[in-house]
């Protein structure tokens, strides 16, 4: 007894925490119980207590219309006329206990953790109550919608709070159930049956593990409190009005033919969640299971997500769904997005439900693996070592991963068509996912070894298929992504961190995923986008339309793009950008684009592609820009008309280009464009050198010619001219020297009168020039 006291005390504390936990909700938030109100943790009795009736559930009642506009009720049971109309419940399935229902109050939620203030709940008067106007399309908040202004910040905050409320409710429910079962004895045995937990976050119908392997069925849900939470309608369908929690070791089975309507009112919605348990939804082609959200006021599926909406989620355990038609489930986040398969945040107690022989066999297998040298098989006593993976410090252990399959199903109008994280060997085969508000198939962190085959995603508000960071070895085969507003396929292999981080994430990248034999048609952005990672592949697929066909960026390495058919892209068919390395682009057929293959600051092998471009003045078969060191362009066939077949003019270095067939290319570039191809620094230098040599040769040839003429025998007087008689001129002589008195000049002329022909002048002694004298 002394040993069980701490356990009982812990269970009581958890129970009180469930009843008085923090209440957070949407625009009209959860109410907190007043003093004197009863705080019921669970209701193990199958029958209702006090004045509780099936009509207390908001999902199972339709407000009575005005008397002058009376219409026959569509419900199987109608409340008596003298019964007070039910009040609208603004909280997510938070209902008062039978003794506290009359004093239930509601209040708005304020951001910043402030406690809500209480106020009277308005009475739902049928004469004044207005039904909300239906919208043509459901509203889901993502970045694009927030930017477009179609969702207010208040609506976004309300949805985020609802997601947090759901997380708290799930954790508290599991903790309370675990504490109760640990008490042992008769009390624990009594807890192993369907029961209702009530907390500040609402009512939860808990399905604990049974002592037998028999699964829970719809009949078991309908038996709880005489159908208070599950009612059969006149059309044969069932209306679910409570949160269902499938505990660890339990199994919920839904078989077709079945139509399940999950109650979904503003701020108050139902859900089916397995935490370590299993969910099996099975129909046949002729007897399918149909599941949808349902607004009892409008008698239509809930199309508005801003106040929360019904959803299905498997946390750990196994999930199996086949031949099921799902529509209009989910809101805001991936884990509440509609159909969600997520790993647990703590180890599931799967070994607790195995027999002693099974556990002994597991131990023998671990020991055998240790002897063989296999990783992850060693153990020391009862502690089994886990292999060190290439991923992160928050690596999800194998026992915590969810596994399951979704086959032959149709999913329409969910927030996320299918959301998977923390999973191993999940199979998504032969499904049709239409008009998802965010993404169609979203493989989130630590989803590995998954197979997505023969699945169509059309009309999504985001991407068709997303393999996000920390996903590995996911194969997408024979799938179709058409008319999605963003990418058809997105493969993201980037690391979870770029440096030291608070969570200690590794800098390792992810990869080994592929898209093959698939089709991307008329998507709003790209056909396929590859972001980082290594060894990612896009093979033998068909990409039609879109802004670009296949885009590789963010430093992706070792990407394989081979055997694809691309046509009618607005800009580029295949683009390697921003640091992609080691890419292999081979055997692709490209038609109807302005640029076939585009490399910008990336390197790769471009081999054996056939490119037919549009007749455009700016068309290029292959374009290389920036640093493309190590790239090789060979054996490609380029057909078309435009500026150039293979443009390497803007490459920073020499590109290895050879053996390409450009004979069917019509070069329409101008003279200056052609000249610019050769106007490069080295080309200019060599042209100057050659010009200098030519000029020097010409000049030297003229000199040799002159020298040759000088060596010939010529007439020595051929360049002389005859003297001609010119004008008479006199040349002045210097003045004669003074006579020397001591000497006589024997040559002095005789004294006498001057010549008769020349007048006497001071220049009488001048010598005639140019005359005959």
Phi and psi in degrees as a GROMACS rama.xvg file:
@    title "Ramachandran Plot"
@    xaxis  label "Phi"
@    yaxis  label "Psi"
@TYPE xy
-65.2761  -36.5739  UNK-2
-67.763  -36.6584  UNK-3
-78.0405  -12.5188  UNK-4
-61.2134  -47.9509  UNK-5
-60.5405  -37.4671  UNK-6
-64.7069  -44.4634  UNK-7
-63.142  -38.8624  UNK-8
-64.1099  -41.3305  UNK-9
-63.7639  -39.8075  UNK-10
-64.0703  -38.899  UNK-11
-65.7748  -41.203  UNK-12
-62.9975  -45.0802  UNK-13
-62.9435  -38.3829  UNK-14
-63.7453  -42.7879  UNK-15
-65.6183  -35.1434  UNK-16
-64.5392  -35.1696  UNK-17
-65.642  -41.1093  UNK-18
-75.4101  -34.786  UNK-19
-115.154  23.1123  UNK-20
-64.2219  163.274  UNK-21
-63.1923  133.98  UNK-22
-103.216  118.404  UNK-23
-131.307  144.209  UNK-24
-159.819  -163.86  UNK-25
-78.9594  -148.103  UNK-26
-55.2996  -41.6362  UNK-27
-107.699  110.56  UNK-28
-90.0353  -178.087  UNK-29
-67.6163  150.199  UNK-30
-99.7833  147.692  UNK-31
-100.62  141.11  UNK-32
-66.2644  143.571  UNK-33
-82.8691  162.29  UNK-34
-59.5297  134.81  UNK-35
97.3076  -18.4624  UNK-36
-73.8846  147.782  UNK-37
-77.9324  143.19  UNK-38
-115.855  96.708  UNK-39
-93.1019  122.575  UNK-40
-83.4684  -44.1721  UNK-41
-152.061  163.131  UNK-42
-128.477  88.751  UNK-43
-71.8794  -14.4205  UNK-44
-77.7831  135.405  UNK-45
-70.6025  -16.879  UNK-46
-101.966  151.914  UNK-47
-69.4325  156.748  UNK-48
-112.057  152.498  UNK-49
62.0665  -133.931  UNK-50
-94.2891  13.7027  UNK-51
-68.8994  131.453  UNK-52
-133.111  164.359  UNK-53
-56.5031  -23.1512  UNK-54
-74.3337  -8.6134  UNK-55
-70.7454  -18.1231  UNK-56
-81.3156  124.602  UNK-57
-66.5747  -26.8827  UNK-58
-73.7294  -24.0962  UNK-59
-99.5506  14.7357  UNK-60
-133.862  142.618  UNK-61
-113.34  128.463  UNK-62
-56.6057  139.039  UNK-63
-73.0065  132.807  UNK-64
-72.9983  173.878  UNK-65
-62.9391  152.212  UNK-66
-64.6203  -35.9661  UNK-67
-75.5508  -7.74521  UNK-68
-126.635  42.0435  UNK-69
-66.7563  137.45  UNK-70
-132.102  153.521  UNK-71
-64.5367  137.863  UNK-72
-71.2431  144.019  UNK-73
-92.1756  -4.65201  UNK-74
-85.3541  160.951  UNK-75
-70.3659  -34.6803  UNK-76
-128.367  137.064  UNK-77
-112.932  145.177  UNK-78
-69.0422  149.498  UNK-79
-60.8485  154.296  UNK-80
-65.1636  -29.8864  UNK-81
-86.9135  5.74235  UNK-82
-84.1511  140.105  UNK-83
-65.5349  134.758  UNK-84
-60.3751  142.355  UNK-85
-67.561  145.446  UNK-86
-83.063  144.144  UNK-87
-67.5806  133.8  UNK-88
-98.0837  110.041  UNK-89
-82.7277  -0.948073  UNK-90
-102.413  156.659  UNK-91
-72.2641  91.6251  UNK-92
54.6427  28.981  UNK-93
-93.2925  109.922  UNK-94
-115.636  144.815  UNK-95
-69.7459  157.332  UNK-96
-69.9779  162.442  UNK-97
-55.8343  -33.1098  UNK-98
-85.4861  -17.1276  UNK-99
-109.241  3.34589  UNK-100
-65.6705  -36.176  UNK-101
-68.5044  -27.8445  UNK-102
-102.97  16.0169  UNK-103
-64.7901  134.208  UNK-104
-125.633  162.514  UNK-105
-135.582  158.198  UNK-106
-154.165  155.668  UNK-107
-77.4247  155.855  UNK-108
-95.0526  135.11  UNK-109
-111.718  144.931  UNK-110
-74.3736  153.05  UNK-111
100.936  8.98922  UNK-112
82.7362  5.93936  UNK-113
-69.9712  144.432  UNK-114
-73.8455  137.924  UNK-115
-69.8681  150.824  UNK-116
-93.0821  145.678  UNK-117
-88.016  156.561  UNK-118
-162.644  163.485  UNK-119
-67.5327  143.353  UNK-120
-82.6066  127.502  UNK-121
-65.5741  140.653  UNK-122
-75.5031  135.259  UNK-123
-79.5726  88.8995  UNK-124
-85.0131  120.404  UNK-125
-60.6122  -24.342  UNK-126
-78.4039  -19.0672  UNK-127
-116.917  -13.9142  UNK-128
-69.4491  133.453  UNK-129
-112.147  135.01  UNK-130
-77.3472  140.595  UNK-131
-66.536  142.29  UNK-132
-68.224  132.481  UNK-133
-74.6172  145.152  UNK-134
-105.75  156.832  UNK-135
-67.8052  -40.595  UNK-136
-124.838  148.785  UNK-137
-68.7549  158.461  UNK-138
-112.586  129.229  UNK-139
-133.16  138.28  UNK-140
-93.0396  123.508  UNK-141
-140.094  -176.001  UNK-142
-59.4494  -42.0863  UNK-143
-64.3161  -40.5412  UNK-144
-70.0086  -38.0045  UNK-145
-63.5156  -40.7121  UNK-146
-65.4955  -37.0866  UNK-147
-73.4991  -13.9657  UNK-148
81.0795  14.4222  UNK-149
-84.5879  -7.25644  UNK-150
-133.771  127.756  UNK-151
-77.8227  160.522  UNK-152
-63.2235  -33.138  UNK-153
-64.154  -41.1802  UNK-154
-64.4467  -40.5563  UNK-155
-63.5016  -43.0518  UNK-156
-64.4922  -39.2148  UNK-157
-62.3197  -42.0706  UNK-158
-66.8705  -40.2561  UNK-159
-62.6739  -38.8502  UNK-160
-65.1971  -39.5668  UNK-161
-61.8737  -39.9932  UNK-162
-62.3475  -41.6121  UNK-163
-64.8511  -39.3036  UNK-164
-60.9154  -43.2894  UNK-165
-62.8465  -41.7214  UNK-166
-61.7671  -43.9137  UNK-167
-65.2158  -41.0411  UNK-168
-61.6627  -43.2902  UNK-169
-64.5898  -45.2075  UNK-170
-65.2075  -42.5268  UNK-171
-67.731  -38.7786  UNK-172
-63.2263  -44.4595  UNK-173
-65.9231  -40.7129  UNK-174
-65.342  -42.3774  UNK-175
-64.4179  -43.0437  UNK-176
-64.0334  -41.4376  UNK-177
-63.0988  -42.6689  UNK-178
-64.04  -38.937  UNK-179
-67.931  -39.1681  UNK-180
-72.092  -26.0194  UNK-181
-74.417  -12.6569  UNK-182
-66.5445  -27.9276  UNK-183
72.1029  -176.666  UNK-184
72.2279  -158.408  UNK-185
-66.6365  -36.6125  UNK-186
-60.945  -42.6288  UNK-187
-67.7481  -37.226  UNK-188
-64.3725  -36.1245  UNK-189
-68.6591  -24.1592  UNK-190
-77.3411  -11.1447  UNK-191
-86.3731  54.3148  UNK-192
-153.523  161.066  UNK-193
-56.2521  134.356  UNK-194
-152.596  162.912  UNK-195
-111.837  125.797  UNK-196
-100.499  136.805  UNK-197
-120.27  130.064  UNK-198
-142.414  -177.365  UNK-199
-64.2988  -12.7769  UNK-200
-99.8799  4.68753  UNK-201
116.733  -173.386  UNK-202
-96.9425  140.366  UNK-203
-131.772  124.349  UNK-204
-86.0837  111.388  UNK-205
-98.1204  132.184  UNK-206
-112.509  95.1464  UNK-207
-74.4715  167.939  UNK-208
-66.0896  138.523  UNK-209
-93.4991  164.395  UNK-210
-76.0621  -13.9118  UNK-211
-111.775  172.819  UNK-212
-90.6793  5.98895  UNK-213
-67.3193  132.381  UNK-214
-80.6952  161.166  UNK-215
-78.3492  144.492  UNK-216
-127.075  179.746  UNK-217
-61.8184  -29.614  UNK-218
-64.4981  -37.5152  UNK-219
-67.9973  -36.7409  UNK-220
-67.8353  -39.0462  UNK-221
-70.6297  -21.425  UNK-222
-80.8883  -15.536  UNK-223
-71.0501  122.656  UNK-224
48.5516  44.0392  UNK-225
54.6216  46.5128  UNK-226
76.9238  23.157  UNK-227
-66.4875  -30.1294  UNK-228
-111.745  -7.30996  UNK-229
-142.887  120.587  UNK-230
-126.414  141.189  UNK-231
-89.2643  128.553  UNK-232
-92.6305  171.924  UNK-233
-63.4598  -31.4744  UNK-234
-81.9176  5.935  UNK-235
91.873  -6.68884  UNK-236
-82.3288  169.886  UNK-237
-118.789  140.234  UNK-238
-110.328  117.85  UNK-239
-95.0627  128.749  UNK-240
-126.464  36.4032  UNK-241
-157.322  160.272  UNK-242
-78.8646  128.629  UNK-243
-106.646  130.727  UNK-244
-121.057  113.976  UNK-245
-94.6052  110.46  UNK-246
-77.1018  169.744  UNK-247
-59.2796  126.58  UNK-248
91.6376  -9.0188  UNK-249
-96.1544  165.81  UNK-250
-142.623  127.879  UNK-251
-107.883  128.711  UNK-252
-122.497  123.955  UNK-253
-118.601  121.57  UNK-254
-117.184  145.999  UNK-255
-84.2748  162.252  UNK-256
-76.7038  136.397  UNK-257
-155.331  136.879  UNK-258
-121.219  114.03  UNK-259
-113.325  119.247  UNK-260
-102.522  119.229  UNK-261
-94.7878  115.1  UNK-262
-55.0439  134.058  UNK-263
-149.18  102.088  UNK-264
-115.951  166.352  UNK-265
-56.1117  115.6  UNK-266
75.6317  1.94476  UNK-267
-143.906  113.07  UNK-268
-146.655  157.387  UNK-269
-94.1063  167.477  UNK-270
-159.464  162.019  UNK-271
-126.724  116.128  UNK-272
-130.116  129.884  UNK-273
-109.464  122.712  UNK-274
-112.996  92.9314  UNK-275
84.2775  -14.7109  UNK-276
-88.9569  -172.667  UNK-277
-120.361  145.956  UNK-278
-125.111  129.582  UNK-279
-127.398  113.862  UNK-280
-117.995  107.627  UNK-281
-129.69  126.597  UNK-282
-126.961  -170.677  UNK-283
-128.207  173.919  UNK-284
-60.5172  -35.1799  UNK-285
-95.5669  -18.3387  UNK-286
-130.093  69.3322  UNK-287
-77.6246  167.578  UNK-288
-101.582  131.598  UNK-289
-117.238  127.279  UNK-290
-131.533  131.366  UNK-291
-150.496  157.572  UNK-292
-73.662  157.593  UNK-293
-148.281  125.997  UNK-294
-100.682  111.064  UNK-295
-68.2483  -18.5548  UNK-296
-75.0523  -41.1965  UNK-297
-97.9662  -10.7107  UNK-298
57.3214  38.2923  UNK-299
-142.851  164.131  UNK-300
-59.4685  149.912  UNK-301
-76.8536  117.341  UNK-302
-102.579  -2.7768  UNK-303
-109.848  125.656  UNK-304
-101.868  -8.29285  UNK-305
-66.8189  -16.8248  UNK-306
-114.323  22.0838  UNK-307
88.8204  157.804  UNK-308
-158.287  154.323  UNK-309
-59.9247  150.763  UNK-310
-156.239  168.384  UNK-311
-126.779  135.147  UNK-312
-146.207  140.494  UNK-313
-116.734  117.382  UNK-314
-104.692  104.303  UNK-315
70.0348  -169.858  UNK-316
66.3203  -151.768  UNK-317
-127.114  143.729  UNK-318
-132.278  129.435  UNK-319
-136.346  126.381  UNK-320
-139.883  130.873  UNK-321
-146.996  146.158  UNK-322
47.3203  55.8254  UNK-323
-126.918  140.858  UNK-324
-111.837  113.714  UNK-325
-115.74  138.367  UNK-326
-147.787  143.631  UNK-327
54.3438  55.724  UNK-328
-117.644  153.612  UNK-329
91.0098  160.11  UNK-330
-158.625  152.837  UNK-331
57.1841  -65.4569  UNK-332
-110.068  169.455  UNK-333
-66.7629  -42.1769  UNK-334
-71.8647  -18.49  UNK-335
-113.489  25.1545  UNK-336
-87.2633  -3.62929  UNK-337
142.041  -86.7009  UNK-338
-112.504  110.03  UNK-339
-125.772  131.827  UNK-340
-118.909  112.09  UNK-341
-130.721  150.171  UNK-342
-75.2234  160.549  UNK-343
-81.561  161.803  UNK-344
-95.0074  -0.562452  UNK-345
-148.639  156.872  UNK-346
-60.2014  136.958  UNK-347
-79.5806  147.941  UNK-348
-88.6348  53.2081  UNK-349
-70.0517  -32.5214  UNK-350
-71.8778  -21.7286  UNK-351
-65.6541  -25.8971  UNK-352
-96.7518  5.29647  UNK-353
-92.7118  149.67  UNK-354
-72.3676  169.06  UNK-355
-63.3127  -39.6795  UNK-356
-64.3428  -38.894  UNK-357
-65.5704  -41.0377  UNK-358
-65.9997  -38.1527  UNK-359
-64.5866  -39.5717  UNK-360
-64.7942  -39.4209  UNK-361
-60.2227  -41.0937  UNK-362
-65.1127  -40.8458  UNK-363
-63.281  -38.556  UNK-364
-65.6192  -38.4959  UNK-365
-64.7054  -42.6217  UNK-366
-63.3845  -40.1053  UNK-367
-64.4051  -39.9795  UNK-368
-65.6362  -34.0398  UNK-369
-65.1497  -41.6806  UNK-370
-65.7767  -32.0401  UNK-371
-80.1184  -6.02193  UNK-372
82.2554  15.3358  UNK-373
-77.4614  143.484  UNK-374
-72.3281  145.921  UNK-375
83.1929  4.15195  UNK-376
-104.105  -9.1101  UNK-377
-75.2641  153.774  UNK-378
-152.312  153.95  UNK-379
-123.921  104.115  UNK-380
66.6832  -123.447  UNK-381
-95.8271  4.8627  UNK-382
-100.531  118.727  UNK-383
-96.499  128.866  UNK-384
-80.9144  146.079  UNK-385
-106.393  135.061  UNK-386
-62.4319  146.623  UNK-387
-79.7788  116.938  UNK-388
-92.6694  169.982  UNK-389
-79.9312  1.4405  UNK-390
-85.3602  -110.17  UNK-391
-136.571  174.503  UNK-392
-67.8682  -24.2608  UNK-393
-95.8032  31.7094  UNK-394
-59.6309  131.781  UNK-395
-82.5026  128.129  UNK-396
-69.5072  156.902  UNK-397
-62.082  -36.1368  UNK-398
-70.2271  -14.2882  UNK-399
-96.8371  -7.06488  UNK-400
-79.1485  145.626  UNK-401
-87.7887  148.376  UNK-402
-134.285  153.792  UNK-403
169.206  -173.719  UNK-404
-148.27  145.066  UNK-405
-129.533  114.745  UNK-406
-134.828  148.391  UNK-407
51.758  40.509  UNK-408
-122.063  161.078  UNK-409
-122.708  125.969  UNK-410
-123.627  121.015  UNK-411
-128.435  129.905  UNK-412
72.3845  15.4597  UNK-413
-75.1622  162.419  UNK-414
-63.8568  -58.2623  UNK-415
-112.453  129.554  UNK-416
-57.7758  -60.999  UNK-417
-137.517  127.203  UNK-418
-117.773  127.203  UNK-419
-133.494  130.015  UNK-420
-149.092  152.959  UNK-421
56.63  47.7512  UNK-422
-126.232  161.112  UNK-423
-136.643  127.123  UNK-424
60.179  37.2297  UNK-425
-73.2321  141.021  UNK-426
-119.011  124.556  UNK-427
-122.756  102.58  UNK-428
-131.873  131.012  UNK-429
57.6479  54.2788  UNK-430
-119.662  160.804  UNK-431
-125.444  120.579  UNK-432
-118.995  118.56  UNK-433
-124.824  139.367  UNK-434
53.6972  42.4585  UNK-435
-68.58  145.067  UNK-436
-72.8593  -32.0964  UNK-437
-113.557  -91.3519  UNK-438
-116.581  159.97  UNK-439
-79.6877  -70.2897  UNK-440
-116.641  119.014  UNK-441
-120.468  108.87  UNK-442
-94.655  110.927  UNK-443
-96.8624  -163.781  UNK-444
-57.9464  141.559  UNK-445
61.2634  27.7142  UNK-446
-92.3554  119.266  UNK-447
-137.78  157.131  UNK-448
56.796  32.9597  UNK-449
-91.3212  154.664  UNK-450
-124.201  121.905  UNK-451
-117.228  113.384  UNK-452
-136.915  139.971  UNK-453
50.6926  41.7157  UNK-454
-114.79  136.815  UNK-455
-110.341  133.079  UNK-456
-125.285  119.132  UNK-457
-132.905  144.947  UNK-458
68.9071  24.948  UNK-459
-75.5736  151.277  UNK-460
-73.809  -18.7687  UNK-461
-118.704  -122.475  UNK-462
-92.1319  159.394  UNK-463
-74.9827  -60.9116  UNK-464
-123.354  135.014  UNK-465
-130.163  123.551  UNK-466
-109.387  98.0641  UNK-467
-84.0816  -174.941  UNK-468
-59.3645  148.537  UNK-469
69.7236  19.939  UNK-470
-100.758  143.02  UNK-471
-139.141  144.429  UNK-472
54.2044  48.8235  UNK-473
-103.71  127.423  UNK-474
-109.389  124.576  UNK-475
-111.059  114.481  UNK-476
-130.846  135.083  UNK-477
55.384  41.4728  UNK-478
-108.986  160.545  UNK-479
-126.2  130.931  UNK-480
-125.387  111.257  UNK-481
-133.895  138.99  UNK-482
56.4176  33.189  UNK-483
-85.7654  150.321  UNK-484
-73.3047  -19.927  UNK-485
-118.559  -124.319  UNK-486
-82.1904  153.649  UNK-487
-73.2759  -50.4461  UNK-488
-132.838  136.975  UNK-489
-127.037  123.663  UNK-490
-116.49  111.481  UNK-491
-115.523  110.587  UNK-492
-111.568  18.2511  UNK-493
-67.5211  157.805  UNK-494
-70.5974  158.681  UNK-495
-78.5965  -13.1282  UNK-496
-148.137  155.569  UNK-497
-110.51  3.86915  UNK-498
-176.79  -165.741  UNK-499
-57.5633  137.521  UNK-500
-139.084  161.721  UNK-501
-61.9202  -34.9754  UNK-502
-88.9791  -2.90898  UNK-503
68.5951  35.5082  UNK-504
-68.9045  149.327  UNK-505
-76.3296  158.264  UNK-506
-92.1615  4.94753  UNK-507
-69.2876  143.046  UNK-508
-93.3063  169.942  UNK-509
-120.953  164.28  UNK-510
-179.953  -148.07  UNK-511
63.6581  23.1555  UNK-512
-106.004  160.318  UNK-513
-152.224  155.014  UNK-514
-121.994  120.85  UNK-515
-140.786  148.981  UNK-516
52.8112  33.6015  UNK-517
-116.353  172.554  UNK-518
-132.379  133.414  UNK-519
-120.348  118.482  UNK-520
-129.518  125.542  UNK-521
53.3574  44.9702  UNK-522
-86.5064  154.483  UNK-523
-67.3756  -27.2416  UNK-524
-118.431  -94.1784  UNK-525
-111.742  156.972  UNK-526
-71.0021  -52.9064  UNK-527
-137.105  133.346  UNK-528
-123.312  128.887  UNK-529
-113.056  121.549  UNK-530
-116.67  105.703  UNK-531
62.1608  -161.017  UNK-532
80.9177  -176.201  UNK-533
-142.119  149.098  UNK-534
56.6216  38.6245  UNK-535
-90.9162  152.341  UNK-536
-141.933  143.45  UNK-537
-128.998  111.127  UNK-538
-134.116  145.299  UNK-539
43.7781  42.6565  UNK-540
-115.559  167.772  UNK-541
-119.845  123.53  UNK-542
-117.617  117.87  UNK-543
-121.825  128.675  UNK-544
71.1241  -166.158  UNK-545
89.1921  168.023  UNK-546
-66.718  -46.8793  UNK-547
-136.667  160.945  UNK-548
-85.4538  -72.9249  UNK-549
-123.045  122.793  UNK-550
-119.598  126.473  UNK-551
-118.635  124.983  UNK-552
-154.989  -169.789  UNK-553
60.0137  37.5042  UNK-554
70.5709  26.6252  UNK-555
-62.6203  143.471  UNK-556
-126.789  144.491  UNK-557
64.8599  30.9084  UNK-558
-76.6555  136.27  UNK-559
-107.772  119.282  UNK-560
-125.385  101.878  UNK-561
-144.859  144.551  UNK-562
67.8297  21.8727  UNK-563
-95.0438  156.83  UNK-564
-115.105  121.114  UNK-565
-123.705  137.28  UNK-566
-152.04  146.555  UNK-567
63.5973  35.7923  UNK-568
-80.2951  147.145  UNK-569
-72.3427  -31.3877  UNK-570
-120.9  -76.7387  UNK-571
-125.316  141.79  UNK-572
-78.8283  -51.832  UNK-573
-127.355  127.653  UNK-574
-129.966  124.715  UNK-575
-108.956  117.816  UNK-576
-136.151  155.082  UNK-577
55.8461  56.4149  UNK-578
90.6539  13.794  UNK-579
-68.119  136.639  UNK-580
-132.232  152.772  UNK-581
63.3357  22.7173  UNK-582
-74.1321  151.455  UNK-583
-127.608  105.837  UNK-584
-109.729  106.173  UNK-585
-143.391  141.498  UNK-586
67.071  24.2417  UNK-587
-91.293  149.014  UNK-588
-113.559  121.147  UNK-589
-123.608  130.009  UNK-590
-140.163  150.286  UNK-591
71.8932  30.656  UNK-592
-123.94  162.978  UNK-593
-77.2646  -41.5559  UNK-594
-126.49  125.571  UNK-595
-73.5976  -63.826  UNK-596
-126.856  132.062  UNK-597
-126.699  124.72  UNK-598
-118.451  123.267  UNK-599
-131.494  113.276  UNK-600
51.6411  40.6121  UNK-601
-141.899  160.77  UNK-602
-130.815  144.34  UNK-603
-177.297  172.132  UNK-604
-96.0983  121.598  UNK-605
-113.391  101.35  UNK-606
-131.904  131.533  UNK-607
65.4316  31.0137  UNK-608
-94.5646  148.303  UNK-609
-112.225  119.209  UNK-610
-122.64  124.975  UNK-611
-123.464  110.519  UNK-612
-95.8054  171.73  UNK-613
-73.8137  158.719  UNK-614
-81.1482  91.4641  UNK-615
-136.734  136.972  UNK-616
-57.2144  -24.9782  UNK-617
-102.338  13.144  UNK-618
-73.566  144.763  UNK-619
-139.362  140.947  UNK-620
-72.6526  -54.9002  UNK-621
-134.201  133.557  UNK-622
-125.939  133.74  UNK-623
-122.23  126.181  UNK-624
-129.791  136.357  UNK-625
77.0118  -152.702  UNK-626
-78.7837  113.093  UNK-627
-127.424  38.9308  UNK-628
-57.9048  129.861  UNK-629
88.8602  -0.0847871  UNK-630
-78.9372  151.48  UNK-631
-138.484  130.403  UNK-632
-121.516  110.577  UNK-633
-149.276  149.522  UNK-634
56.8407  33.2206  UNK-635
-96.8868  147.076  UNK-636
-110.419  121.922  UNK-637
-119.012  123.475  UNK-638
-126.105  136.623  UNK-639
151.856  -164.323  UNK-640
-143.841  125.518  UNK-641
173.381  -158.646  UNK-642
-65.426  -46.8468  UNK-643
-159.959  150.683  UNK-644
-73.7394  -51.9655  UNK-645
-129.448  110.37  UNK-646
-101.61  115.898  UNK-647
-123.271  14.6266  UNK-648
-63.3501  -30.6519  UNK-649
-98.2904  10.0802  UNK-650
-75.1296  141.854  UNK-651
-74.66  -20.4827  UNK-652
-140.836  172.232  UNK-653
-67.9341  131.489  UNK-654
-103.006  134.665  UNK-655
-74.3733  97.3192  UNK-656
-121.032  121.235  UNK-657
-161.183  157.096  UNK-658
56.7333  35.5005  UNK-659
-97.6931  144.778  UNK-660
-94.8709  107.281  UNK-661
-118.448  16.3479  UNK-662
-66.5869  -28.1129  UNK-663
-95.3444  19.6859  UNK-664
-101.003  130.34  UNK-665
-100.396  109.495  UNK-666
-80.5603  113.446  UNK-667
-105.542  12.9241  UNK-668
-72.3052  151.745  UNK-669
-76.0751  173.17  UNK-670
-60.4531  -43.8181  UNK-671
-67.7296  -35.0591  UNK-672
-63.7389  -43.5171  UNK-673
-63.7548  -39.4379  UNK-674
-63.6165  -37.855  UNK-675
-64.2265  -25.9919  UNK-676
-63.3271  -27.1641  UNK-677
-105.913  -9.3793  UNK-678
-82.2479  87.1926  UNK-679
-128.3  156.853  UNK-680
-51.9329  -47.5309  UNK-681
-68.2813  -37.7046  UNK-682
-63.5658  -39.5292  UNK-683
-65.1655  -41.5247  UNK-684
-62.4798  -46.8249  UNK-685
-66.9292  -35.9912  UNK-686
-63.2592  -39.2958  UNK-687
-64.6088  -40.5385  UNK-688
-62.9085  -44.7688  UNK-689
-64.6712  -40.9325  UNK-690
-62.9131  -40.5094  UNK-691
-61.974  -40.9579  UNK-692
-64.258  -41.7596  UNK-693
-65.213  -46.528  UNK-694
-61.1558  -41.9089  UNK-695
-63.2379  -37.8456  UNK-696
-65.5333  -39.3729  UNK-697
-66.7365  -44.7325  UNK-698
-63.3387  -41.2521  UNK-699
-65.086  -30.8722  UNK-700
-65.9864  -38.3743  UNK-701
-65.3124  -39.9416  UNK-702
-64.1517  -42.4596  UNK-703
-63.4509  -36.0613  UNK-704
-64.0118  -42.0417  UNK-705
-65.3601  -40.899  UNK-706
-63.9186  -36.3815  UNK-707
-64.3407  -39.8196  UNK-708
-66.9878  -33.8805  UNK-709
-69.315  -26.4195  UNK-710
-82.9519  -7.63736  UNK-711
-79.7624  154.571  UNK-712
-78.8758  120.986  UNK-713
-132.635  163.254  UNK-714
-69.0072  124.599  UNK-715
-69.363  -15.7616  UNK-716
-107.91  12.1483  UNK-717
-71.8486  -19.3443  UNK-718
-100.395  3.37551  UNK-719
-87.896  152.296  UNK-720
-116.809  151.655  UNK-721
-68.6463  143.305  UNK-722
-75.5249  138.548  UNK-723
-115.97  147.266  UNK-724
-74.2007  127.894  UNK-725
-118.349  -168.415  UNK-726
-67.7779  144.438  UNK-727
-75.4958  128.549  UNK-728
-134.316  148.716  UNK-729
-108.538  137.165  UNK-730
-100.44  129.973  UNK-731
-76.5546  140.598  UNK-732
-107.808  158.935  UNK-733
-68.3762  155.876  UNK-734
-60.0231  140.92  UNK-735
-66.2863  152.189  UNK-736
-70.5498  155.28  UNK-737
-64.1545  141.331  UNK-738
-65.0148  142.537  UNK-739
-88.6711  117.138  UNK-740
-67.6689  -13.9673  UNK-741
-97.9642  1.85825  UNK-742
-142.351  155.048  UNK-743
-116.172  145.891  UNK-744
-96.0758  114.489  UNK-745
-66.48  -20.7019  UNK-746
-97.9749  2.05199  UNK-747
-59.6379  139.619  UNK-748
-69.0166  153.504  UNK-749
-68.1185  146.061  UNK-750
-73.1497  143.364  UNK-751
173.541  -175.16  UNK-752
-73.1595  156.123  UNK-753
-67.7638  164.97  UNK-754
-62.5985  149.167  UNK-755
-80.8327  -22.8687  UNK-756
-81.2286  -25.5036  UNK-757
-115.567  128.69  UNK-758
-70.7125  154.86  UNK-759
-69.1712  133.09  UNK-760
-151.922  165.584  UNK-761
-66.1614  -16.4419  UNK-762
-103.663  32.7153  UNK-763
-62.622  -28.4229  UNK-764
-89.7628  7.782  UNK-765
-71.0937  149.413  UNK-766
-91.7769  127.343  UNK-767
-67.6717  143.738  UNK-768
-130.132  135.987  UNK-769
80.673  -2.17063  UNK-770
-100.894  -172.902  UNK-771
-83.6517  -27.8368  UNK-772
